Amino acid sequence: MALKHKLILASGSPRRVDLLKQAGVEPAWLMPMDIDETPKKSEHPRSLARRLSAEKAEAAFAALKSDVAAQGSYILAADTVVAVGRRILPKAEFVDEATSALHLLSGRGHWVYTGICLITPDRKQRQKVVETKVRFKRLSGLDIETYIASGQWRGKAGAYAIQGLAGAFVQKLVGSYSNVVGLPLYETMLLLAGEGYDVHAHWQE
């Protein structure tokens, strides 16, 4: 079935693409946006997730404004933030960052916030922030050392990917699992369907 409107994902994350495909939604194309993700002074992690998702969507919208092929499209953006209390953990790029984050997460609960922002074909902006509480087991030195060696932490909020080896660290999860992966499916589909995007178009293919 041909979709009347395309969906543009303002992200290059293969995890978000896979989650959308799992729900039967395939973006027409990906448009990762390079924005400054530095938290503002005293910014709450929930507010950061909300702000960054909006900035990514708005940047993609501005970049596509004069692109005829993109006219009438939905633009979807998301950003995931991991925090212990109000302390925001970085998207780890270096071993010392990842090691520090894993030591902090060991044996305690933390919050995962994902902000989603949708810009509709008639230029309305819709937003939602979803939060999930995750508790890690107490990590041994060997757990941390071998996880660091795996490289699965690189570029991940909080220095872990729950869909990989770090899934074995999770003692308890309250809320949306897909939110921790990077895109809360239930809320995303609700947002799309509520704004007229046909989320069922490919379900029978």
Wavefront OBJ file of the C-alpha trace (Angstrom):
o trace
v 0.000 0.000 0.000
v 1.433 3.402 -0.978
v 1.605 5.880 1.853
v 0.155 9.316 1.250
v 2.825 10.870 3.489
v 6.444 9.835 3.999
v 8.158 9.495 7.348
v 11.614 11.009 7.714
v 13.601 9.875 10.744
v 15.941 12.606 11.999
v 18.372 9.998 13.323
v 20.998 7.594 12.049
v 20.435 5.113 14.871
v 20.068 1.546 13.567
v 18.283 0.684 16.841
v 15.547 3.230 16.182
v 15.190 2.035 12.594
v 14.879 -1.573 13.769
v 12.264 -0.641 16.368
v 10.169 1.206 13.786
v 10.441 -1.732 11.385
v 9.376 -4.062 14.211
v 6.166 -2.005 14.410
v 5.696 -2.153 10.637
v 6.842 1.397 9.957
v 9.701 2.055 7.553
v 11.145 5.585 7.238
v 11.437 6.909 3.702
v 14.912 8.073 4.607
v 17.204 8.841 7.527
v 18.479 12.306 8.288
v 20.769 12.352 11.326
v 21.197 15.876 12.665
v 24.461 17.018 14.237
v 23.484 19.300 17.108
v 25.171 20.317 20.346
v 23.891 17.888 22.985
v 25.566 19.585 25.959
v 23.129 19.924 28.881
v 22.383 23.450 30.065
v 23.350 24.406 33.606
v 21.052 22.635 36.123
v 18.959 21.187 33.248
v 16.841 18.226 34.356
v 17.517 15.061 32.312
v 13.833 14.896 31.316
v 13.984 18.481 30.027
v 17.200 17.696 28.139
v 15.601 14.732 26.331
v 12.619 16.902 25.407
v 14.743 19.816 24.198
v 17.176 17.744 22.132
v 14.440 15.769 20.376
v 12.743 19.061 19.427
v 16.006 20.617 18.232
v 16.746 17.586 16.039
v 13.258 17.661 14.510
v 13.434 21.424 13.930
v 16.908 21.153 12.366
v 15.689 18.446 9.981
v 12.604 20.509 9.125
v 14.756 23.574 8.366
v 17.161 21.514 6.230
v 14.291 20.043 4.203
v 12.239 23.219 3.820
v 13.223 23.743 0.184
v 13.372 20.026 -0.755
v 10.396 19.290 -3.002
v 10.675 15.526 -2.395
v 10.201 16.085 1.337
v 7.079 18.201 1.077
v 4.147 16.769 3.017
v 6.359 14.482 5.111
v 6.274 13.679 8.807
v 9.561 14.288 10.601
v 10.298 12.171 13.674
v 13.200 12.771 16.055
v 14.198 11.228 19.370
v 16.857 11.592 22.023
v 17.628 9.272 24.931
v 19.141 10.440 28.215
v 20.324 8.221 31.084
v 20.520 9.704 34.569
v 21.166 8.769 38.164
v 18.983 11.228 40.045
v 19.620 14.528 38.266
v 23.123 13.490 37.196
v 23.160 13.022 33.426
v 25.485 10.322 32.117
v 27.276 11.027 28.836
v 26.963 9.158 25.566
v 30.262 7.460 26.228
v 33.003 7.777 23.621
v 36.028 7.028 25.804
v 36.922 4.081 28.027
v 37.259 6.201 31.159
v 33.784 7.704 30.621
v 32.261 4.257 30.143
v 34.075 2.755 33.130
v 32.976 5.611 35.380
v 29.347 5.296 34.218
v 29.225 1.543 34.801
v 30.681 1.926 38.304
v 28.002 4.545 39.029
v 25.173 2.318 37.694
v 26.393 -0.780 39.540
v 23.874 -2.053 42.094
v 21.542 0.921 41.846
v 18.541 2.271 39.975
v 18.663 4.849 37.224
v 16.238 6.580 34.872
v 16.110 6.432 31.087
v 14.268 9.308 29.407
v 13.484 9.399 25.702
v 12.077 12.529 24.159
v 10.193 12.081 20.896
v 9.197 14.962 18.662
v 6.985 14.776 15.579
v 6.549 17.548 13.041
v 3.448 16.889 10.929
v 2.856 17.757 7.251
v 0.863 20.807 8.373
v 3.812 21.889 10.549
v 2.328 21.075 13.938
v 4.842 19.926 16.534
v 3.921 17.133 18.935
v 6.142 15.971 21.807
v 6.287 13.287 24.451
v 8.881 12.242 27.025
v 8.811 8.631 28.238
v 10.668 7.455 31.328
v 11.744 3.990 32.434
v 13.317 2.959 35.750
v 16.129 0.422 35.415
v 18.092 -1.271 38.175
v 21.446 -2.935 37.560
v 22.838 -5.803 39.577
v 26.065 -5.131 41.445
v 28.711 -5.328 38.726
v 31.962 -7.127 39.412
v 35.296 -5.850 38.178
v 35.243 -8.642 35.609
v 31.730 -7.616 34.428
v 32.925 -4.081 33.788
v 36.291 -5.047 32.298
v 34.852 -7.524 29.805
v 31.922 -5.276 28.883
v 34.352 -2.444 28.161
v 36.374 -4.859 25.993
v 33.221 -5.728 24.004
v 32.912 -2.153 22.742
v 29.117 -2.263 22.987
v 29.112 0.825 25.222
v 30.554 3.162 22.617
v 28.257 6.066 21.746
v 25.494 4.789 24.040
v 23.730 6.920 26.632
v 24.838 5.677 30.042
v 27.548 3.560 28.373
v 25.374 0.513 27.754
v 23.004 -1.060 25.247
v 20.245 -3.056 26.943
v 19.601 -5.114 23.783
v 23.168 -6.434 23.901
v 25.365 -8.002 26.569
v 24.288 -5.414 29.161
v 20.824 -6.969 29.186
v 22.357 -9.461 31.640
v 23.051 -6.577 34.064
v 19.379 -5.622 34.416
v 17.886 -6.797 37.682
v 14.617 -4.897 37.339
v 12.889 -2.694 34.760
v 9.733 -0.653 35.319
v 8.219 0.893 32.201
v 8.976 0.595 28.504
v 11.788 -1.706 27.376
v 11.855 -0.168 23.872
v 12.311 3.220 25.523
v 15.627 2.006 26.957
v 16.677 0.718 23.523
v 16.064 4.212 22.161
v 12.461 4.650 20.982
v 9.311 3.979 23.033
v 7.204 2.112 20.489
v 3.777 2.398 22.082
v 4.021 6.170 22.523
v 5.614 6.710 19.109
v 2.901 4.763 17.284
v 0.228 6.586 19.297
v 1.743 9.935 18.333
v 1.974 9.019 14.626
v -1.531 7.529 14.442
v -3.001 10.459 16.352
v -1.628 12.845 13.728
v -2.959 10.867 10.768
v 0.034 8.743 9.775
v -1.083 5.282 8.619
v 0.878 3.020 10.982
v -0.828 -0.100 9.585
v -0.010 0.516 5.910
v 2.578 -2.275 5.657
v 1.177 -4.759 8.165
v -0.202 -7.144 5.529
v 2.800 -7.119 3.211
l 1 2 3 4 5 6 7 8 9 10 11 12 13 14 15 16 17 18 19 20 21 22 23 24 25 26 27 28 29 30 31 32 33 34 35 36 37 38 39 40 41 42 43 44 45 46 47 48 49 50 51 52 53 54 55 56 57 58 59 60 61 62 63 64 65 66 67 68 69 70 71 72 73 74 75 76 77 78 79 80 81 82 83 84 85 86 87 88 89 90 91 92 93 94 95 96 97 98 99 100 101 102 103 104 105 106 107 108 109 110 111 112 113 114 115 116 117 118 119 120 121 122 123 124 125 126 127 128 129 130 131 132 133 134 135 136 137 138 139 140 141 142 143 144 145 146 147 148 149 150 151 152 153 154 155 156 157 158 159 160 161 162 163 164 165 166 167 168 169 170 171 172 173 174 175 176 177 178 179 180 181 182 183 184 185 186 187 188 189 190 191 192 193 194 195 196 197 198 199 200 201 202 203 204 205
